[in-house]
């Protein structure tokens, strides 16, 4: 082969080598990009795992509670911690409130534990020690269970001695508080207790009857029901009527109804559906008013009768 042919062969081989080098370089670049992407993916996965671990720890704290109670009284609440990862953003809840936040509205009873008399003398020289100061040690919550008492009212009677000499029976008697319910041992506090348990705490009368037995006396459920009915008719209806008058003066009233059943209602069977209507004032900045009204149906006439004299707007989903 002549020199010219050798040059052509050499140049061809060099081109092939250059192409191979270029291809290898491109593959290396691709591998570098792949390695970079894999590193980013690994970092993202690490962040995701960290976020999931925090979420799992949070669920475990909610499910099983904390391992130990915080006893430091002046411990500050922790700030909200926000963790941002690629897949989501979550905000962990604040730590539990301090004792002052939880019990701050309770009255404080100070109880000083006195030093025994025999310990007031020095164990070395037997001299009597002098009082220095008192030091706070700890606090505890103390609850006094419900206590029921029988209150016997006695009336004082006085007589003028001078008038008695003349044969005149001039007397003065102390004024006894009027009974809440005539010929009944019910007091305002007793009826308020029963009403709160029944209406506020949704405790049925037969359960209250059982609890009264635990307090050491018998109070039939029928008696408690009669107390609530009597006080409603003779005391609360006056307040109800006054609130009804104020409600009719407002500009906006919301109305809605829910089904209920009434036993032994005159002219209706226990299976028939009745309705309890609810009326409430709007967010007008004035004192809110909420009133209930029992009706045997959900006709529009029920709203018309209750709101007779009202000139504002009614928001209600019932059809006429």
SULMO-V385582 format. One record per helix or strand of 3 or more residues. SS is the DSSP state (~ for helix, > for strand). FROM is the first residue (numbers start at 1). TO is the last residue. If there is no record, write none. Layout:
ss = {SS	SS}
from = {FROM	FROM}
to = {TO	TO}
This chain:
ss = {~	>	>	~	~	>	~	>	~	~	~	>	>	>	~	>}
from = {3	82	89	99	117	157	161	171	188	205	221	252	274	290	300	313}
to = {64	84	91	103	120	159	165	173	200	214	247	260	281	295	306	315}
